Amino acid sequence: GDALLELDPERVTPSVELLEHVLSLEGALPEAHLARLRRLVERCVEELTRALATRVRPALAGIATPRPTRRRRGPLDLRRTVRANLATVRTGEEGTPVLHPEQLFFTTRGRRSIDWRLVLVVDVSGSMEPSTIYSAMMAAILSGIPALQVHFVTFSTEVIDLSERAGDPLALLLEIKVGGGTHIAKALRYARELCTVPQRTMLVLVSDFEEGYSAEGLVSEIRHLRDSGVKLLGLAALDDRGKPRYHAGTAAAAVDAGMPVAALTPLELARWVAERMR
């Protein structure tokens, strides 16, 4: 803790490991010290999310289908606006061309790109810190897709819905408390209530599958979701070296019930989401 307080947030090299160390100190340091570490956490999250987004966003390209409109909604369609107003170009004082547009075009989502929902159900029981960090960053990146509404639900033996902060990975990580037992079935039961349009909903469960309660309850919840038409995916937890770590028996039961379980990189997860939406 004392060493971290000596770090200059603007000069450190952000890493998931550093972020884990800082977040693990919450509750172990005085509030005044935690305030000093907030900028360090903020910079780590900003840089790591930016780097991850650079790799992930190409896989998500083309999901939303923007179409031009004259209504002042959404971002400016710069290419169409320039093309439609080429006749209004004038020479400025320094001899540079200046566009004086008479018509402005904006973009709005195409009809076929709306109504998709992604429910991230994230295990925050003990030793889930690396997976929690990656989940928060992916939630922020996916929240930037106009065609997608992202829910973020955490669970141990209790379920907490943090969906309103899904677009802010820093707020998510400062809110999440890692530790406790595991009740996957309870979390899926809550998530089922969010799947109001099952055929347009993806549910991704991030867990080590160390279910602390009845496996029959977990299997039952997965079957309910599968039969309703929800697209399901189980993501195996990662250890501190980035290797998959999960209970093979419970994961196999989930697969048999209709939830594929895989160890995917964030890029592979983005591709899975994009394929479902397309």
Salt bridges, closest charged atoms under 4 A:
GLU10 OE2 - ARG39 NE 2.81
GLU26 OE2 - LYS177 NZ 3.77
GLU42 OE1 - ARG39 NH1 3.35
GLU46 OE1 - ARG39 NH1 3.80
GLU47 OE2 - ARG50 NH1 2.88
GLU158 OE1 - LYS186 NZ 3.45
GLU175 OE1 - ARG165 NH1 2.73
ASP208 OD2 - ARG245 NH1 3.66
GLU221 OE2 - ARG189 NE 3.21
GLU221 OE1 - ARG192 NH2 3.02
ASP227 OD1 - ARG226 NH2 2.97
GLU275 OE1 - ARG276 NH2 3.68
